[in-house]
Amino acid sequence: MTSIALAALKKSIAHWRRLLSGKTRPHEIIGPFDCALCEKFATVELHCVGCPVHHKTQRTGCEDTPY
């Protein structure tokens, strides 16, 4: 995993933990617009090129994954 992917993964985990705790930032929502992984790896067509979640699950957009 690249250092860019690892940093985005850590930010994404922090995002989901905030959502789970109910302590979200103003206007923070569930979805690709607030996901650090999607910011780095999602294309217009949502192809997730280089995303470590996609690499592990082979799923696009984290669909049907625990992420």
PyMOL Python script that loads the backbone (N, CA, C, O; Angstrom):
from pymol import cmd

cmd.read_pdbstr("""\
ATOM      1  N   MET A   1       0.848  -1.164   0.000  1.00  0.00           N
ATOM      2  CA  MET A   1       0.000   0.000   0.000  1.00  0.00           C
ATOM      3  C   MET A   1       0.902   1.238   0.000  1.00  0.00           C
ATOM      4  O   MET A   1       1.899   1.301   0.720  1.00  0.00           O
ATOM      5  N   THR A   2       0.534   2.200  -0.809  1.00  0.00           N
ATOM      6  CA  THR A   2       1.324   3.425  -0.881  1.00  0.00           C
ATOM      7  C   THR A   2       1.081   4.289   0.355  1.00  0.00           C
ATOM      8  O   THR A   2       0.100   4.101   1.075  1.00  0.00           O
ATOM      9  N   SER A   3       1.976   5.226   0.587  1.00  0.00           N
ATOM     10  CA  SER A   3       1.805   6.133   1.727  1.00  0.00           C
ATOM     11  C   SER A   3       0.566   7.006   1.543  1.00  0.00           C
ATOM     12  O   SER A   3      -0.088   7.363   2.523  1.00  0.00           O
ATOM     13  N   ILE A   4       0.239   7.349   0.309  1.00  0.00           N
ATOM     14  CA  ILE A   4      -0.969   8.131   0.026  1.00  0.00           C
ATOM     15  C   ILE A   4      -2.211   7.323   0.362  1.00  0.00           C
ATOM     16  O   ILE A   4      -3.144   7.839   0.977  1.00  0.00           O
ATOM     17  N   ALA A   5      -2.227   6.054  -0.040  1.00  0.00           N
ATOM     18  CA  ALA A   5      -3.365   5.186   0.254  1.00  0.00           C
ATOM     19  C   ALA A   5      -3.513   4.970   1.757  1.00  0.00           C
ATOM     20  O   ALA A   5      -4.628   4.988   2.278  1.00  0.00           O
ATOM     21  N   LEU A   6      -2.403   4.767   2.451  1.00  0.00           N
ATOM     22  CA  LEU A   6      -2.456   4.545   3.894  1.00  0.00           C
ATOM     23  C   LEU A   6      -2.988   5.778   4.616  1.00  0.00           C
ATOM     24  O   LEU A   6      -3.809   5.654   5.524  1.00  0.00           O
ATOM     25  N   ALA A   7      -2.537   6.950   4.230  1.00  0.00           N
ATOM     26  CA  ALA A   7      -3.022   8.184   4.856  1.00  0.00           C
ATOM     27  C   ALA A   7      -4.519   8.359   4.614  1.00  0.00           C
ATOM     28  O   ALA A   7      -5.257   8.727   5.528  1.00  0.00           O
ATOM     29  N   ALA A   8      -4.969   8.097   3.389  1.00  0.00           N
ATOM     30  CA  ALA A   8      -6.404   8.213   3.069  1.00  0.00           C
ATOM     31  C   ALA A   8      -7.209   7.175   3.836  1.00  0.00           C
ATOM     32  O   ALA A   8      -8.309   7.471   4.302  1.00  0.00           O
ATOM     33  N   LEU A   9      -6.681   5.966   3.973  1.00  0.00           N
ATOM     34  CA  LEU A   9      -7.377   4.915   4.724  1.00  0.00           C
ATOM     35  C   LEU A   9      -7.545   5.333   6.179  1.00  0.00           C
ATOM     36  O   LEU A   9      -8.619   5.152   6.753  1.00  0.00           O
ATOM     37  N   LYS A  10      -6.507   5.885   6.779  1.00  0.00           N
ATOM     38  CA  LYS A  10      -6.591   6.334   8.176  1.00  0.00           C
ATOM     39  C   LYS A  10      -7.614   7.455   8.328  1.00  0.00           C
ATOM     40  O   LYS A  10      -8.371   7.471   9.298  1.00  0.00           O
ATOM     41  N   LYS A  11      -7.646   8.395   7.379  1.00  0.00           N
ATOM     42  CA  LYS A  11      -8.643   9.468   7.431  1.00  0.00           C
ATOM     43  C   LYS A  11     -10.052   8.923   7.247  1.00  0.00           C
ATOM     44  O   LYS A  11     -10.992   9.401   7.881  1.00  0.00           O
ATOM     45  N   SER A  12     -10.201   7.931   6.389  1.00  0.00           N
ATOM     46  CA  SER A  12     -11.506   7.329   6.164  1.00  0.00           C
ATOM     47  C   SER A  12     -11.992   6.604   7.421  1.00  0.00           C
ATOM     48  O   SER A  12     -13.166   6.697   7.779  1.00  0.00           O
ATOM     49  N   ILE A  13     -11.103   5.895   8.078  1.00  0.00           N
ATOM     50  CA  ILE A  13     -11.464   5.205   9.321  1.00  0.00           C
ATOM     51  C   ILE A  13     -11.913   6.222  10.373  1.00  0.00           C
ATOM     52  O   ILE A  13     -12.907   6.001  11.065  1.00  0.00           O
ATOM     53  N   ALA A  14     -11.186   7.328  10.495  1.00  0.00           N
ATOM     54  CA  ALA A  14     -11.563   8.376  11.449  1.00  0.00           C
ATOM     55  C   ALA A  14     -12.940   8.941  11.112  1.00  0.00           C
ATOM     56  O   ALA A  14     -13.736   9.199  12.015  1.00  0.00           O
ATOM     57  N   HIS A  15     -13.231   9.137   9.829  1.00  0.00           N
ATOM     58  CA  HIS A  15     -14.537   9.626   9.372  1.00  0.00           C
ATOM     59  C   HIS A  15     -15.647   8.685   9.806  1.00  0.00           C
ATOM     60  O   HIS A  15     -16.651   9.127  10.365  1.00  0.00           O
ATOM     61  N   TRP A  16     -15.480   7.398   9.557  1.00  0.00           N
ATOM     62  CA  TRP A  16     -16.519   6.428   9.900  1.00  0.00           C
ATOM     63  C   TRP A  16     -16.676   6.284  11.404  1.00  0.00           C
ATOM     64  O   TRP A  16     -17.785   6.059  11.889  1.00  0.00           O
ATOM     65  N   ARG A  17     -15.593   6.409  12.147  1.00  0.00           N
ATOM     66  CA  ARG A  17     -15.700   6.376  13.613  1.00  0.00           C
ATOM     67  C   ARG A  17     -16.482   7.584  14.126  1.00  0.00           C
ATOM     68  O   ARG A  17     -17.286   7.451  15.049  1.00  0.00           O
ATOM     69  N   ARG A  18     -16.253   8.772  13.533  1.00  0.00           N
ATOM     70  CA  ARG A  18     -17.031   9.953  13.916  1.00  0.00           C
ATOM     71  C   ARG A  18     -18.504   9.731  13.627  1.00  0.00           C
ATOM     72  O   ARG A  18     -19.358  10.022  14.466  1.00  0.00           O
ATOM     73  N   LEU A  19     -18.807   9.210  12.430  1.00  0.00           N
ATOM     74  CA  LEU A  19     -20.208   8.967  12.088  1.00  0.00           C
ATOM     75  C   LEU A  19     -20.851   7.987  13.065  1.00  0.00           C
ATOM     76  O   LEU A  19     -21.992   8.181  13.483  1.00  0.00           O
ATOM     77  N   LEU A  20     -20.133   6.956  13.419  1.00  0.00           N
ATOM     78  CA  LEU A  20     -20.640   5.955  14.357  1.00  0.00           C
ATOM     79  C   LEU A  20     -20.882   6.557  15.734  1.00  0.00           C
ATOM     80  O   LEU A  20     -21.855   6.211  16.404  1.00  0.00           O
ATOM     81  N   SER A  21     -20.004   7.454  16.156  1.00  0.00           N
ATOM     82  CA  SER A  21     -20.123   8.051  17.490  1.00  0.00           C
ATOM     83  C   SER A  21     -21.193   9.131  17.560  1.00  0.00           C
ATOM     84  O   SER A  21     -21.615   9.512  18.652  1.00  0.00           O
ATOM     85  N   GLY A  22     -21.636   9.628  16.408  1.00  0.00           N
ATOM     86  CA  GLY A  22     -22.612  10.706  16.387  1.00  0.00           C
ATOM     87  C   GLY A  22     -21.985  12.083  16.507  1.00  0.00           C
ATOM     88  O   GLY A  22     -22.699  13.083  16.573  1.00  0.00           O
ATOM     89  N   LYS A  23     -20.664  12.148  16.536  1.00  0.00           N
ATOM     90  CA  LYS A  23     -19.953  13.424  16.675  1.00  0.00           C
ATOM     91  C   LYS A  23     -19.411  13.870  15.323  1.00  0.00           C
ATOM     92  O   LYS A  23     -18.203  14.033  15.149  1.00  0.00           O
ATOM     93  N   THR A  24     -20.300  14.063  14.386  1.00  0.00           N
ATOM     94  CA  THR A  24     -19.883  14.432  13.040  1.00  0.00           C
ATOM     95  C   THR A  24     -19.514  15.910  12.965  1.00  0.00           C
ATOM     96  O   THR A  24     -19.924  16.712  13.804  1.00  0.00           O
ATOM     97  N   ARG A  25     -18.755  16.244  11.975  1.00  0.00           N
ATOM     98  CA  ARG A  25     -18.430  17.633  11.678  1.00  0.00           C
ATOM     99  C   ARG A  25     -19.640  18.258  10.981  1.00  0.00           C
ATOM    100  O   ARG A  25     -20.469  17.538  10.426  1.00  0.00           O
ATOM    101  N   PRO A  26     -19.750  19.583  11.003  1.00  0.00           N
ATOM    102  CA  PRO A  26     -20.865  20.212  10.290  1.00  0.00           C
ATOM    103  C   PRO A  26     -20.905  19.768   8.830  1.00  0.00           C
ATOM    104  O   PRO A  26     -19.893  19.804   8.131  1.00  0.00           O
ATOM    105  N   HIS A  27     -22.063  19.357   8.388  1.00  0.00           N
ATOM    106  CA  HIS A  27     -22.330  18.940   7.009  1.00  0.00           C
ATOM    107  C   HIS A  27     -21.629  17.645   6.606  1.00  0.00           C
ATOM    108  O   HIS A  27     -21.622  17.310   5.422  1.00  0.00           O
ATOM    109  N   GLU A  28     -21.041  16.904   7.545  1.00  0.00           N
ATOM    110  CA  GLU A  28     -20.393  15.627   7.228  1.00  0.00           C
ATOM    111  C   GLU A  28     -21.476  14.565   7.050  1.00  0.00           C
ATOM    112  O   GLU A  28     -22.365  14.425   7.890  1.00  0.00           O
ATOM    113  N   ILE A  29     -21.392  13.822   5.955  1.00  0.00           N
ATOM    114  CA  ILE A  29     -22.429  12.845   5.642  1.00  0.00           C
ATOM    115  C   ILE A  29     -21.817  11.498   5.257  1.00  0.00           C
ATOM    116  O   ILE A  29     -20.618  11.389   4.999  1.00  0.00           O
ATOM    117  N   ILE A  30     -22.665  10.489   5.226  1.00  0.00           N
ATOM    118  CA  ILE A  30     -22.266   9.186   4.725  1.00  0.00           C
ATOM    119  C   ILE A  30     -22.249   9.276   3.203  1.00  0.00           C
ATOM    120  O   ILE A  30     -23.205   9.755   2.594  1.00  0.00           O
ATOM    121  N   GLY A  31     -21.176   8.821   2.599  1.00  0.00           N
ATOM    122  CA  GLY A  31     -21.102   8.829   1.143  1.00  0.00           C
ATOM    123  C   GLY A  31     -19.734   9.236   0.651  1.00  0.00           C
ATOM    124  O   GLY A  31     -18.858   9.573   1.447  1.00  0.00           O
ATOM    125  N   PRO A  32     -19.547   9.207  -0.640  1.00  0.00           N
ATOM    126  CA  PRO A  32     -18.224   9.430  -1.226  1.00  0.00           C
ATOM    127  C   PRO A  32     -17.702  10.853  -1.090  1.00  0.00           C
ATOM    128  O   PRO A  32     -16.497  11.073  -1.205  1.00  0.00           O
ATOM    129  N   PHE A  33     -18.577  11.825  -0.848  1.00  0.00           N
ATOM    130  CA  PHE A  33     -18.103  13.204  -0.803  1.00  0.00           C
ATOM    131  C   PHE A  33     -17.302  13.516   0.457  1.00  0.00           C
ATOM    132  O   PHE A  33     -16.523  14.469   0.465  1.00  0.00           O
ATOM    133  N   ASP A  34     -17.475  12.742   1.511  1.00  0.00           N
ATOM    134  CA  ASP A  34     -16.738  12.958   2.755  1.00  0.00           C
ATOM    135  C   ASP A  34     -15.768  11.828   3.055  1.00  0.00           C
ATOM    136  O   ASP A  34     -15.245  11.749   4.166  1.00  0.00           O
ATOM    137  N   CYS A  35     -15.521  10.964   2.105  1.00  0.00           N
ATOM    138  CA  CYS A  35     -14.609   9.836   2.298  1.00  0.00           C
ATOM    139  C   CYS A  35     -13.236  10.178   1.708  1.00  0.00           C
ATOM    140  O   CYS A  35     -13.122  10.491   0.523  1.00  0.00           O
ATOM    141  N   ALA A  36     -12.206  10.114   2.541  1.00  0.00           N
ATOM    142  CA  ALA A  36     -10.846  10.427   2.071  1.00  0.00           C
ATOM    143  C   ALA A  36     -10.384   9.463   0.989  1.00  0.00           C
ATOM    144  O   ALA A  36      -9.637   9.852   0.092  1.00  0.00           O
ATOM    145  N   LEU A  37     -10.819   8.217   1.065  1.00  0.00           N
ATOM    146  CA  LEU A  37     -10.448   7.249   0.031  1.00  0.00           C
ATOM    147  C   LEU A  37     -11.084   7.623  -1.306  1.00  0.00           C
ATOM    148  O   LEU A  37     -10.425   7.586  -2.345  1.00  0.00           O
ATOM    149  N   CYS A  38     -12.353   7.980  -1.275  1.00  0.00           N
ATOM    150  CA  CYS A  38     -13.030   8.378  -2.509  1.00  0.00           C
ATOM    151  C   CYS A  38     -12.425   9.663  -3.080  1.00  0.00           C
ATOM    152  O   CYS A  38     -12.298   9.803  -4.296  1.00  0.00           O
ATOM    153  N   GLU A  39     -12.056  10.591  -2.209  1.00  0.00           N
ATOM    154  CA  GLU A  39     -11.423  11.824  -2.677  1.00  0.00           C
ATOM    155  C   GLU A  39     -10.165  11.519  -3.485  1.00  0.00           C
ATOM    156  O   GLU A  39      -9.898  12.171  -4.495  1.00  0.00           O
ATOM    157  N   LYS A  40      -9.398  10.533  -3.041  1.00  0.00           N
ATOM    158  CA  LYS A  40      -8.132  10.201  -3.699  1.00  0.00           C
ATOM    159  C   LYS A  40      -8.295   9.260  -4.887  1.00  0.00           C
ATOM    160  O   LYS A  40      -7.577   9.388  -5.878  1.00  0.00           O
ATOM    161  N   PHE A  41      -9.229   8.320  -4.799  1.00  0.00           N
ATOM    162  CA  PHE A  41      -9.231   7.211  -5.759  1.00  0.00           C
ATOM    163  C   PHE A  41     -10.460   7.069  -6.646  1.00  0.00           C
ATOM    164  O   PHE A  41     -10.390   6.388  -7.669  1.00  0.00           O
ATOM    165  N   ALA A  42     -11.568   7.678  -6.294  1.00  0.00           N
ATOM    166  CA  ALA A  42     -12.768   7.516  -7.121  1.00  0.00           C
ATOM    167  C   ALA A  42     -12.661   8.394  -8.356  1.00  0.00           C
ATOM    168  O   ALA A  42     -12.262   9.556  -8.282  1.00  0.00           O
ATOM    169  N   THR A  43     -13.020   7.823  -9.476  1.00  0.00           N
ATOM    170  CA  THR A  43     -13.079   8.584 -10.721  1.00  0.00           C
ATOM    171  C   THR A  43     -14.516   9.020 -10.933  1.00  0.00           C
ATOM    172  O   THR A  43     -15.393   8.667 -10.145  1.00  0.00           O
ATOM    173  N   VAL A  44     -14.766   9.772 -11.972  1.00  0.00           N
ATOM    174  CA  VAL A  44     -16.131  10.208 -12.284  1.00  0.00           C
ATOM    175  C   VAL A  44     -17.049   8.996 -12.410  1.00  0.00           C
ATOM    176  O   VAL A  44     -18.213   9.041 -12.011  1.00  0.00           O
ATOM    177  N   GLU A  45     -16.515   7.923 -12.964  1.00  0.00           N
ATOM    178  CA  GLU A  45     -17.308   6.699 -13.146  1.00  0.00           C
ATOM    179  C   GLU A  45     -17.284   5.811 -11.901  1.00  0.00           C
ATOM    180  O   GLU A  45     -17.810   4.699 -11.925  1.00  0.00           O
ATOM    181  N   LEU A  46     -16.674   6.299 -10.807  1.00  0.00           N
ATOM    182  CA  LEU A  46     -16.548   5.566  -9.538  1.00  0.00           C
ATOM    183  C   LEU A  46     -15.794   4.254  -9.722  1.00  0.00           C
ATOM    184  O   LEU A  46     -16.260   3.195  -9.302  1.00  0.00           O
ATOM    185  N   HIS A  47     -14.627   4.334 -10.354  1.00  0.00           N
ATOM    186  CA  HIS A  47     -13.833   3.129 -10.595  1.00  0.00           C
ATOM    187  C   HIS A  47     -12.876   2.776  -9.480  1.00  0.00           C
ATOM    188  O   HIS A  47     -12.346   1.665  -9.475  1.00  0.00           O
ATOM    189  N   CYS A  48     -12.623   3.677  -8.521  1.00  0.00           N
ATOM    190  CA  CYS A  48     -11.832   3.357  -7.324  1.00  0.00           C
ATOM    191  C   CYS A  48     -10.401   2.908  -7.643  1.00  0.00           C
ATOM    192  O   CYS A  48      -9.853   2.050  -6.950  1.00  0.00           O
ATOM    193  N   VAL A  49      -9.810   3.468  -8.661  1.00  0.00           N
ATOM    194  CA  VAL A  49      -8.480   3.080  -9.111  1.00  0.00           C
ATOM    195  C   VAL A  49      -7.440   3.378  -8.027  1.00  0.00           C
ATOM    196  O   VAL A  49      -7.226   4.536  -7.669  1.00  0.00           O
ATOM    197  N   GLY A  50      -6.794   2.328  -7.509  1.00  0.00           N
ATOM    198  CA  GLY A  50      -5.772   2.468  -6.487  1.00  0.00           C
ATOM    199  C   GLY A  50      -6.273   2.416  -5.067  1.00  0.00           C
ATOM    200  O   GLY A  50      -5.472   2.457  -4.133  1.00  0.00           O
ATOM    201  N   CYS A  51      -7.564   2.328  -4.876  1.00  0.00           N
ATOM    202  CA  CYS A  51      -8.144   2.309  -3.522  1.00  0.00           C
ATOM    203  C   CYS A  51      -7.839   0.975  -2.837  1.00  0.00           C
ATOM    204  O   CYS A  51      -8.061  -0.082  -3.426  1.00  0.00           O
ATOM    205  N   PRO A  52      -7.333   1.011  -1.598  1.00  0.00           N
ATOM    206  CA  PRO A  52      -7.019  -0.241  -0.910  1.00  0.00           C
ATOM    207  C   PRO A  52      -8.253  -1.092  -0.585  1.00  0.00           C
ATOM    208  O   PRO A  52      -8.159  -2.318  -0.528  1.00  0.00           O
ATOM    209  N   VAL A  53      -9.401  -0.455  -0.375  1.00  0.00           N
ATOM    210  CA  VAL A  53     -10.633  -1.224  -0.133  1.00  0.00           C
ATOM    211  C   VAL A  53     -11.023  -1.967  -1.408  1.00  0.00           C
ATOM    212  O   VAL A  53     -11.364  -3.149  -1.365  1.00  0.00           O
ATOM    213  N   HIS A  54     -10.974  -1.276  -2.528  1.00  0.00           N
ATOM    214  CA  HIS A  54     -11.288  -1.927  -3.808  1.00  0.00           C
ATOM    215  C   HIS A  54     -10.294  -3.052  -4.094  1.00  0.00           C
ATOM    216  O   HIS A  54     -10.676  -4.123  -4.566  1.00  0.00           O
ATOM    217  N   HIS A  55      -9.041  -2.805  -3.812  1.00  0.00           N
ATOM    218  CA  HIS A  55      -8.016  -3.830  -4.040  1.00  0.00           C
ATOM    219  C   HIS A  55      -8.322  -5.094  -3.234  1.00  0.00           C
ATOM    220  O   HIS A  55      -8.191  -6.207  -3.744  1.00  0.00           O
ATOM    221  N   LYS A  56      -8.727  -4.921  -1.983  1.00  0.00           N
ATOM    222  CA  LYS A  56      -8.995  -6.078  -1.118  1.00  0.00           C
ATOM    223  C   LYS A  56     -10.310  -6.770  -1.469  1.00  0.00           C
ATOM    224  O   LYS A  56     -10.383  -7.999  -1.468  1.00  0.00           O
ATOM    225  N   THR A  57     -11.357  -5.984  -1.772  1.00  0.00           N
ATOM    226  CA  THR A  57     -12.694  -6.563  -1.949  1.00  0.00           C
ATOM    227  C   THR A  57     -13.095  -6.786  -3.402  1.00  0.00           C
ATOM    228  O   THR A  57     -13.995  -7.575  -3.691  1.00  0.00           O
ATOM    229  N   GLN A  58     -12.418  -6.083  -4.322  1.00  0.00           N
ATOM    230  CA  GLN A  58     -12.782  -6.092  -5.739  1.00  0.00           C
ATOM    231  C   GLN A  58     -14.187  -5.546  -5.974  1.00  0.00           C
ATOM    232  O   GLN A  58     -14.830  -5.883  -6.968  1.00  0.00           O
ATOM    233  N   ARG A  59     -14.660  -4.706  -5.060  1.00  0.00           N
ATOM    234  CA  ARG A  59     -15.982  -4.079  -5.180  1.00  0.00           C
ATOM    235  C   ARG A  59     -15.804  -2.591  -5.457  1.00  0.00           C
ATOM    236  O   ARG A  59     -14.876  -1.967  -4.942  1.00  0.00           O
ATOM    237  N   THR A  60     -16.677  -2.031  -6.256  1.00  0.00           N
ATOM    238  CA  THR A  60     -16.635  -0.616  -6.587  1.00  0.00           C
ATOM    239  C   THR A  60     -17.509   0.148  -5.618  1.00  0.00           C
ATOM    240  O   THR A  60     -18.619  -0.279  -5.300  1.00  0.00           O
ATOM    241  N   GLY A  61     -17.005   1.290  -5.143  1.00  0.00           N
ATOM    242  CA  GLY A  61     -17.794   2.142  -4.268  1.00  0.00           C
ATOM    243  C   GLY A  61     -18.080   1.528  -2.909  1.00  0.00           C
ATOM    244  O   GLY A  61     -19.037   1.922  -2.242  1.00  0.00           O
ATOM    245  N   CYS A  62     -17.274   0.579  -2.495  1.00  0.00           N
ATOM    246  CA  CYS A  62     -17.445  -0.130  -1.216  1.00  0.00           C
ATOM    247  C   CYS A  62     -18.778  -0.877  -1.129  1.00  0.00           C
ATOM    248  O   CYS A  62     -19.203  -1.270  -0.043  1.00  0.00           O
ATOM    249  N   GLU A  63     -19.427  -1.069  -2.264  1.00  0.00           N
ATOM    250  CA  GLU A  63     -20.732  -1.744  -2.294  1.00  0.00           C
ATOM    251  C   GLU A  63     -20.598  -3.178  -1.790  1.00  0.00           C
ATOM    252  O   GLU A  63     -19.706  -3.916  -2.208  1.00  0.00           O
ATOM    253  N   ASP A  64     -21.485  -3.552  -0.897  1.00  0.00           N
ATOM    254  CA  ASP A  64     -21.512  -4.903  -0.316  1.00  0.00           C
ATOM    255  C   ASP A  64     -20.218  -5.259   0.405  1.00  0.00           C
ATOM    256  O   ASP A  64     -19.795  -6.416   0.398  1.00  0.00           O
ATOM    257  N   THR A  65     -19.593  -4.271   1.024  1.00  0.00           N
ATOM    258  CA  THR A  65     -18.400  -4.511   1.824  1.00  0.00           C
ATOM    259  C   THR A  65     -18.662  -4.005   3.230  1.00  0.00           C
ATOM    260  O   THR A  65     -19.617  -3.258   3.444  1.00  0.00           O
ATOM    261  N   PRO A  66     -17.840  -4.392   4.192  1.00  0.00           N
ATOM    262  CA  PRO A  66     -18.035  -3.857   5.549  1.00  0.00           C
ATOM    263  C   PRO A  66     -17.505  -2.437   5.703  1.00  0.00           C
ATOM    264  O   PRO A  66     -17.569  -1.878   6.798  1.00  0.00           O
ATOM    265  N   TYR A  67     -16.984  -1.842   4.638  1.00  0.00           N
ATOM    266  CA  TYR A  67     -16.402  -0.506   4.731  1.00  0.00           C
ATOM    267  C   TYR A  67     -17.426   0.563   4.414  1.00  0.00           C
ATOM    268  O   TYR A  67     -17.108   1.752   4.445  1.00  0.00           O
TER     269      TYR A  67
END
""", "prot")
cmd.dss("prot")
cmd.show_as("cartoon", "prot")
cmd.util.cbc("prot")
cmd.orient("prot")
